[in-house]
């Protein structure tokens, strides 16, 4: 390891530099995503003597400190193999509350490092992309009587539904994510919110997620509502492989283009019942 690396906490003044760094890796995060990460979490980085970013990693903790999410671990090609990725990851791990579980989504390159730091694989995240949802309408699924547009009065109910699925309260994250959403819908049963779905513009795609619902049937209706009438490219990352959902996505022009390991350090207490996260917002957000 190169002990000369100086890892520091990055700030709002580094937004453009972080986003440019992310773009060099062709990762699908907008500048607004970077601002949200900095606002709701910590971003650690290392710069050279000219102030150029050499690497970064991000950590987000949530209100009840049950769960933290770690991601955006990136190191410039000129510095790889010298220990910077490990230093940045350790800085994040050290910032996690002692009682919290830490979740990350690992590329094949990083998995060995994370295992050495105590992370274990728990599931696989599947990423689907549809290049042009304008090729299908699915009005029958979009006009489901249990779906309606999100209203600000739904916020606390959405937070509760999300907490049951995620295992921690994400009040601030959801407030900012909903504010950034292109579309937001809730699923109503017996006059109560039991599910929700968002779509948010990223750098290359519109991200479908988070989606929290009780079953695949609800999810497919929610997806239709989020994309109906739109054009362009959509992406959806799901942390659970569901054969029925996979079949439906492929029949509606979504293609599986990547999978990655979800890894956890210090276990997980939530069982994601009665609602389940069928789509995550982005890999750093969980």
C-alpha positions in Angstrom: 0.0 0.0 0.0 1.1 3.5 -0.8 1.0 5.3 2.6 1.5 8.7 1.0 -2.1 8.9 -0.1 -4.1 11.6 1.7 -7.7 10.6 1.8 -10.0 13.5 2.6 -13.8 14.2 2.8 -15.0 15.8 -0.4 -17.5 18.7 -0.3 -20.1 20.5 -2.5 -17.2 22.3 -4.2 -16.1 19.0 -5.6 -19.4 18.1 -7.3 -18.3 18.8 -10.9 -14.9 17.0 -10.4 -16.6 14.0 -8.9 -19.2 13.9 -11.7 -16.5 14.2 -14.4 -14.6 11.4 -12.7 -17.7 9.2 -12.7 -18.3 10.0 -16.4 -14.7 8.8 -17.2 -15.8 5.4 -15.9 -19.1 5.6 -17.9 -21.2 5.2 -14.8 -24.8 6.3 -15.0 -25.0 9.1 -12.4 -26.2 12.6 -13.0 -24.7 15.7 -11.4 -27.8 15.9 -9.3 -27.1 12.4 -8.0 -23.7 13.5 -6.9 -25.2 16.4 -5.0 -27.7 14.1 -3.3 -24.9 11.7 -2.3 -22.9 14.5 -0.8 -25.9 15.9 1.1 -27.1 12.6 2.5 -23.8 10.9 3.0 -20.0 11.1 2.9 -17.7 11.1 -0.2 -14.0 10.4 0.5 -11.4 11.1 -2.1 -7.7 11.6 -2.9 -6.3 14.3 -5.1 -2.8 14.8 -6.6 -0.7 17.9 -5.9 -2.6 19.8 -8.6 -6.0 19.0 -7.1 -6.9 16.4 -9.7 -9.1 13.6 -8.3 -7.3 10.2 -8.3 -10.0 8.2 -6.6 -13.2 8.3 -4.6 -15.7 6.2 -2.5 -19.0 7.1 -1.0 -21.0 6.1 2.0 -24.6 6.9 2.9 -26.1 6.3 6.4 -29.8 6.5 7.2 -31.8 7.9 10.0 -32.0 4.9 12.3 -28.4 3.8 11.6 -29.5 0.2 10.9 -28.1 0.2 7.4 -25.4 2.0 5.4 -24.8 1.8 1.7 -21.3 2.0 0.2 -20.4 2.6 -3.5 -18.8 4.8 -6.1 -15.4 3.1 -5.4 -13.3 4.3 -8.3 -9.6 4.7 -8.8 -7.8 6.3 -11.7 -6.1 3.8 -14.0 -2.7 5.3 -13.2 -3.1 4.5 -9.4 -4.6 1.0 -9.5 -2.8 -1.8 -7.6 -1.2 0.6 -5.2 -3.7 0.4 -2.3 -5.8 3.5 -2.9 -9.1 1.6 -3.4 -8.5 -0.2 -0.1 -7.8 3.1 1.7 -10.9 4.7 0.3 -13.1 1.7 1.2 -11.7 1.5 4.7 -12.4 5.2 5.2 -16.0 4.5 4.4 -16.2 1.4 6.6 -14.7 3.3 9.5 -17.5 5.9 9.2 -20.2 3.3 9.5 -22.0 3.3 12.9 -20.9 0.2 14.9 -24.3 -1.4 14.9 -25.1 -0.9 11.3 -25.0 -3.4 8.4 -23.2 -2.1 5.3 -24.4 -3.0 1.8 -22.4 -2.6 -1.4 -22.8 -3.8 -5.0 -19.5 -5.2 -6.2 -18.0 -5.4 -9.6 -15.9 -8.5 -10.3 -12.7 -6.4 -9.9 -13.6 -5.3 -6.4 -15.1 -8.4 -4.9 -11.9 -9.8 -3.6 -11.0 -6.6 -1.8 -14.5 -6.4 -0.2 -14.3 -10.0 1.0 -11.0 -9.2 2.8 -12.8 -6.4 4.6 -15.5 -8.7 5.8 -18.2 -8.4 3.2 -20.1 -11.5 2.1 -22.2 -12.1 -1.0 -26.0 -12.2 -0.3 -27.7 -11.8 -3.6 -27.3 -10.7 -7.2 -28.4 -7.4 -8.7 -29.7 -7.6 -12.3 -29.6 -4.5 -14.5 -32.1 -4.3 -17.4 -32.2 -1.6 -20.1 -34.9 -0.8 -22.6 -33.6 1.4 -25.4 -36.9 2.9 -26.4 -40.1 2.3 -24.3 -42.0 4.3 -26.9 -42.3 1.1 -28.9 -45.0 -0.2 -26.5 -48.0 1.3 -24.9 -49.5 -1.1 -22.4 -52.4 1.3 -21.6 -54.3 -1.6 -20.1 -51.6 -2.1 -17.4 -51.0 1.6 -16.9 -54.6 2.4 -16.1 -54.8 0.2 -13.1 -57.4 1.4 -10.5 -55.0 0.9 -7.6 -52.3 3.2 -9.0 -52.5 7.0 -8.7 -50.0 9.9 -8.9 -48.0 10.6 -5.8 -49.2 13.5 -3.7 -47.2 15.3 -1.0 -49.7 14.0 1.6 -48.5 10.5 0.8 -44.9 11.2 1.9 -45.0 9.7 5.4 -46.8 6.6 4.2 -44.2 6.1 1.5 -41.4 6.5 4.1 -43.0 3.8 6.2 -43.5 1.4 3.3 -39.9 2.0 2.2 -38.6 1.4 5.7 -40.4 -2.0 6.0 -38.8 -3.1 2.8 -35.3 -1.5 3.2 -34.8 -1.9 7.0 -34.1 1.7 7.8 -35.8 5.1 7.6 -34.7 6.9 4.4 -36.7 10.1 5.1 -34.1 12.6 3.7 -33.1 10.4 0.8 -36.7 9.9 -0.3 -37.6 13.6 0.1 -34.8 14.5 -2.3 -35.4 11.6 -4.6 -39.1 12.4 -5.0 -38.3 16.0 -5.6 -36.0 14.9 -8.5 -38.4 12.4 -9.9 -39.8 12.6 -13.5 -42.7 10.5 -12.3 -43.9 9.2 -9.0 -46.9 6.8 -8.3 -48.3 5.0 -5.3 -50.2 1.7 -5.0 -53.4 1.9 -2.9 -55.1 -1.0 -1.1 -58.1 -0.3 1.2 -57.3 3.5 1.1 -53.7 2.9 2.3 -50.4 3.3 0.5 -48.8 -0.2 0.3 -46.3 0.5 -2.6 -44.7 3.2 -4.6 -42.5 3.8 -7.7 -40.3 6.6 -9.0 -38.4 7.3 -12.2 -35.5 9.7 -12.2 -33.3 11.0 -15.0 -29.6 9.9 -14.8 -26.8 10.7 -17.2 -27.6 8.1 -19.9 -30.9 6.6 -18.9 -34.0 7.2 -16.9 -33.7 5.1 -13.8 -36.8 3.1 -12.8 -36.6 2.9 -9.1 -37.0 2.7 -6.2 -40.0 0.5 -6.6 -41.5 -1.1 -3.5 -44.5 -3.4 -4.1 -46.1 -6.5 -2.6 -45.8 -8.7 -5.7 -44.7 -8.9 -9.4 -48.2 -8.0 -10.7 -48.1 -4.7 -8.9 -44.6 -4.1 -10.2 -45.5 -4.5 -13.8 -48.4 -2.1 -13.5 -46.1 0.4 -11.8 -43.4 0.1 -14.5 -46.1 0.8 -17.2 -47.2 3.9 -15.3 -43.6 5.2 -15.0 -42.7 4.7 -18.7 -46.0 5.1 -20.6 -45.7 7.6 -23.4 -42.0 8.2 -22.8 -39.2 7.8 -25.3 -35.5 7.2 -24.8 -33.6 4.7 -22.7 -34.7 3.3 -19.4 -32.8 1.2 -16.8 -34.0 -0.8 -13.9 -31.8 -2.5 -11.3 -33.5 -5.3 -9.3 -31.9 -6.9 -6.2 -34.0 -10.1 -6.4 -34.1 -12.4 -9.4 -37.8 -13.1 -10.0 -38.4 -15.4 -13.0 -41.9 -13.9 -13.6 -40.6 -10.4 -13.6 -37.6 -11.4 -15.8 -40.0 -12.9 -18.3 -42.2 -9.9 -18.3 -39.3 -7.5 -18.8 -37.9 -9.4 -21.7 -41.3 -9.5 -23.4 -41.5 -5.7 -23.1 -38.1 -5.0 -24.8 -36.0 -4.8 -21.6 -32.7 -6.6 -22.0 -30.5 -8.0 -19.2 -27.1 -6.4 -19.7 -25.2 -6.8 -16.4 -25.3 -8.6 -13.1 -23.3 -7.7 -9.9 -23.0 -9.2 -6.4 -24.7 -7.5 -3.5 -22.5 -7.9 -0.5 -23.1 -7.2 3.2 -20.9 -6.6 6.2 -22.2 -7.1 9.7 -25.4 -9.0 8.6 -28.9 -7.7 7.8 -31.8 -7.7 10.2 -34.7 -6.9 7.9 -36.7 -9.5 6.0 -38.3 -7.3 3.5 -41.9 -8.1 4.3 -44.7 -7.6 3.5 -43.4 -5.3 0.7 -40.3 -5.9 -1.3 -37.8 -3.6 -3.2 -38.2 -4.8 -6.7 -36.0 -1.9 -8.1 -33.3 0.2 -6.4 -32.7 3.9 -7.1 -29.1 3.3 -8.0 -26.3 1.1 -6.7 -24.9 3.6 -4.2 -28.4 4.3 -2.7 -29.5 0.6 -2.3 
